[in-house]
Amino acid sequence: MKPRWWDEAVAELARRDRVMRRLVRAHPGVSLRRRSDAFTALARAITGQQIPVKAADAIWRRFIAAAAPGAASRRFPRLDPRCVAALDAADMRSIGFSGRKAAYVLDLAEHFACGRLDPSRWKALDDEALIAALVDVRGIGRWTAEMFLMFHELRPDVYPVDDLGLRKAVAHHYGDGDMTPDEVRSLGESWRPWRSAATWYLWRSLDPVPIEY
């Protein structure tokens, strides 16, 4: 289900900005969509960091089979952080995780299992406060946290300036192929409070297939 703010955001961006208007018309009927629960989404993000997609997918399938065997056949399986926290480093390495990445996933599971990360409290946090809570987990940096705020929390005004795809698209459409990070950041001010939607359409201009986070 699309975010409840999506239609308002799209209409406003198209009214304000001729490039956005063109991108909106080129990609009708699609939007950001939440795909899984918070813990599973973050575990999947860590699993895929800095390795090829095929390798990440293979490790993820083995991980689901080990930690949630009943969910393996589902399109969007759900992991229980308490079950993951019960695994040890040797279990994780046998699945295919490096020692460092195994420690990251287990740290994430511990944050959820003990309540240091509690999704029921997140609505009270602004974007920066939630990002700060997420980057307290080993292996989660600002970019991963921003992707999570966009694709899982469906926050409307996330603008991941360090994302290379976003910067490439902004430079292509607004800067004749070349813009500094400060220029990208400045341009984004004109899209407040709907920078998540603007970012999503700019990504679509490079890759028409929506990302499933």
N, C-alpha and C positions, 0 to 999 in steps of 0.2 A: 504494500500500500504506500502511495507517495506521501511525502510530508504534507501536513495540512496547510502549511504556508507556501507550498510550491507554486500554485497558480498565481497567487498575489505577487510572488517574487518574479516569476517569468514575465508577467504583464508589465511590471514596473521596469525591469531591465530592458525589455523590448521598447518601451516608451522612451526611456532615457538615452539609449545608445544604439546607433544604427548597426554596429557590428553584432551586438547581442541580438538585435531584431533579426538579422540574417541567420544567425546560428540557431535561434529558437525555431525559425521557420524550417530550417534544414533537418531538425530532429524533433518532429512532433510526437506527442503521446508517450514520451519516456521521461524518467526522472530518477533521482536518488531513491534507493529502496533499502530498507534494513533486511539482512539475510539471516542473521543468527543471533544468539544471546551474547551478552557482553564478554563473558570469559572465553567462549569458543572463538569469537571474532579476534580477540587479542592473542590467543594462543596460535591461531592460524597466521596472524600477521608476523609473529616472532618466528614461526617455523619457516616462513618464506623469505626471511631476510638474507640477502647477499648470496643466494644460491639459485641455480636455474629453476624455472617453473616446473619442469618435469621431475626434477629431483625433489623439490618441495612437495609436489603432489604425492609422490611415492611415500615419502616419510610421513606425510599427513595421513594417508590411508592406513599405514601400519600403526600410527599413533592412535587413531580412532579404534582400530581393531583391538589394541591392547587396553585402552583406557575406557572405552565405551562400546564393547562388542555388539550390544543390541542396537546401536545406532548406526552401524556401518553401512546399512543399506539405504539410509535416508539421504536425500539430496543435501540437506543442511543438518548434519548431525549435531547433537548437543553434548558437550563434555561437562562432567561434574568436577569442579575444582578439587573436591575432597578426594575423589578417586585418583586424580592426577597427582595430588600431593602425596598419595600413598606410594607412588612409584619412587624408585631410587635412581641414582645416576647410572648404574649399570643397566637397568631396564631401559632408560632413555637412550643410552648409547646403542643397545641392541636394536632399537627401532631405527636408528640412523642419525640421531642428533649428535652433533659435536659436544664435547664436554661443556664448553661455554654456553652453547644454546640450550642444552639440557638444564643447566643451572638457571637460565633465564626463565624457561617455562615453569620450572618448579618454584621459582620465586614468585611468579605470577599466580600460580595455584595457591601458594601460601597466603598471598595478599587477599585473595578472595575467600579462602577457607576460614581465615581468622577475622575477617571483616574490615581489614584496613582499606580494602576497596569494596564498597557497598553500593551497587547501582541504585538502591532505593533512596540514597541520599544525594544523588547527582543532580537532580532537578534544582536543588537549592544552590548549586555551584555555578558561577559564571564560567565562560570558556577557559580563561587563564587559570582559574582555580582547579578545574577538572584536569587540565593538561598537567599542572604541577603534581596532582595526585597520581596521575598515570606514569609520569616519568620517574617517580620514586621506585618503580619496578625496574629491576635490572634488565637491560635489553630493550627498553622502550624509550626512544628519544622523542623529540618534539614532532618530527614528521609523522611517526607512527601514531602518536597521540592525536595529531590533527586529522589524519585519515579516519581514525576511530570516531572522532567527534562528528565528522561529516557523514560517514557511511553507516555508523551504528546509532549514534545519538541523534543524528539528523539535525544538528545545530545549523541555523541558517546563515551565519556570518563568519564562517571559517575561511581563512585565506592563506594557504600554505606557500608562502613566498619562496621557500627553499626548494619547492618541487620543480624539477627540471622540465617536466612536461608542461606545467603551467607557464613557466618563464618562456619556454619556446613558443607556445601558442600566443602569449601576450606580445612577444616581440614580432611575431609574424603578422598579427592583425593590427597592431598599433604602433610598431616602431621600425618598420622596414627591415626587420630581421635582427635588430640589435637594441637591447634595452638593459640598463643596469638594474640590479636588484632594488635599489632605491626608487628607480622610475617605475618598476613593476608595482612596488608597494604603494607609491603615490597614486598611480592609476586606479588601484583597487579601492581607494577611498570613495570614488564616484559610484561604486556599486553597493556601498553599505545601505541597508543591513542585510543584503542578499548575496554576499560574496561566495557562499557555498554554491549557489546555483550558477553564478557567473563562472566560477572555476570549473564546474561540471560541464558546462557548455563549451568552454575553451578546450578541455580535454577531449570532448567529442569531436572537435574540429580536427584533431590529430588522429583519433581512433574512434570510429563511429560505434564500436561495440562497447556497451556500458560495462564498467568494471563491477564485479561482484566481490565486495569486501567481506 
